[in-house]
C-alpha cells in the first residue's frame, strides 16, 4: 500500500476520532458549529449523537487495526481492513450528503464540511492504494 494511501488512512482515522469525541462527549458545546443545531435541540439529539459518535470511533479503530496489521507483516489483512473501512467511510459521506440535501428544517449545504472531511481522505486511500 502506498505511503500516500497510508497517510490518508491515518488522517481519516484521526478525523473520525475527533468526531467521536465531539459527538459523544461534547455535543453540548459543538452543536451549533458542527451540526447547525440550536441549543434547545441538544437534549433531543444527545442520545443520537452519542451513538453516532461511537460509530465513528469504531470506523477509526478499523483503519488503525488495518494499519497495525499492515505494518506487522499481515499485508492482506491490513489492506482488506483499510479498504473495507474506507469504502464504508465514503459510503457514509454520500449518505450524509444526500441526507443534508433532503433536510428541509435547516439551511441547505450545512453538512458539506463534514461530507468532505468524512469522504475525501478515504477516497484518497482508495485512489492511491
C-alpha positions in Angstrom: 0.0 0.0 0.0 1.4 3.4 -1.0 2.6 5.9 1.6 0.0 8.4 0.3 -2.8 5.9 1.0 -1.4 5.0 4.4 -1.2 8.7 5.4 -4.7 9.3 4.1 -5.9 6.3 6.1 -4.3 7.7 9.3 -5.9 11.2 8.6 -9.3 9.5 8.1 -8.9 7.7 11.4 -7.9 10.9 13.2 -10.8 12.8 11.8 -13.2 10.0 13.0 -11.6 10.0 16.4 -12.1 13.8 16.7 -15.7 13.5 15.6 -16.2 10.7 18.1 -15.2 12.9 21.0 -17.3 15.9 19.7 -20.4 13.9 19.1 -20.3 11.5 22.0 -19.0 13.9 24.7 -19.0 17.5 23.6 -22.3 17.8 21.8 -23.5 20.5 24.2 -20.5 22.6 23.1 -20.3 21.9 19.4 -24.0 21.6 18.5 -24.0 24.9 16.6 -20.7 24.8 14.9 -20.7 21.1 13.8 -24.4 20.4 13.3 -26.1 23.8 12.9 -28.5 22.9 15.7 -29.8 25.4 18.2 -29.1 24.8 21.9 -32.8 23.8 22.6 -32.4 20.8 20.3 -29.4 19.4 22.1 -31.4 17.2 24.6 -33.3 15.7 21.6 -30.2 14.8 19.7 -27.9 13.9 22.6 -28.6 10.1 22.5 -28.4 10.0 18.7 -25.1 11.9 18.7 -23.7 9.6 21.4 -24.4 6.5 19.3 -23.2 8.1 16.0 -20.0 9.2 17.9 -19.2 5.6 18.8 -19.9 4.6 15.2 -17.1 7.0 14.2 -14.9 5.5 16.9 -15.4 2.0 15.5 -14.6 3.2 12.0 -11.3 4.8 13.2 -10.4 1.6 15.1 -10.9 -0.5 11.9 -8.5 1.7 10.0 -6.0 1.7 12.9 -6.2 -2.1 13.1 -5.6 -2.3 9.4 -2.6 0.0 9.6 -1.2 -2.1 12.5 -1.8 -5.3 10.6 -0.2 -3.9 7.5 3.0 -2.9 9.4 3.1 -6.2 11.3 3.6 -8.3 8.2 -0.1 -9.1 7.6 -0.4 -7.2 4.4 -3.6 -8.9 3.1 -5.4 -8.5 6.4 -4.3 -4.8 6.7 -5.2 -3.9 3.2 -8.6 -5.6 3.5 -9.5 -3.8 6.7 -8.3 -0.5 5.3 -10.2 -0.9 2.0 -13.4 -2.1 3.6 -13.5 0.7 6.2 -12.5 3.3 3.6 -15.4 2.2 1.4 -17.7 2.3 4.5 -16.5 5.9 5.2 -17.0 7.0 1.6 -20.5 5.5 1.6 -21.2 7.3 4.9 -20.2 10.6 3.4 -22.5 10.0 0.4 -25.4 9.2 2.8 -24.6 12.4 4.8 -24.6 14.5 1.6 -28.0 13.0 0.5 -29.5 13.5 4.0 -28.3 17.1 4.0 -30.0 17.8 0.7 -33.2 16.2 2.0 -33.2 18.1 5.3 -35.8 20.8 4.9 -35.7 22.1 8.5 -32.3 23.9 8.1 -30.4 25.8 5.5 -29.1 23.6 2.7 -25.4 22.7 2.4 -24.9 22.7 6.2 -23.1 19.4 6.3 -20.7 19.8 3.3 -17.7 20.3 5.6 -18.5 17.0 7.3 -19.1 15.3 3.9 -15.6 16.5 2.7 -13.9 15.6 6.0 -15.5 12.1 6.2 -15.2 11.3 2.5 -12.1 12.8 1.0 -9.3 11.0 3.0 -10.8 7.5 2.4 -11.3 8.3 -1.2 -7.6 9.2 -1.4 -6.9 5.8 0.2 -8.9 4.0 -2.4 -7.3 6.0 -5.2 -3.7 5.6 -4.2 -3.7 2.1 -2.6 
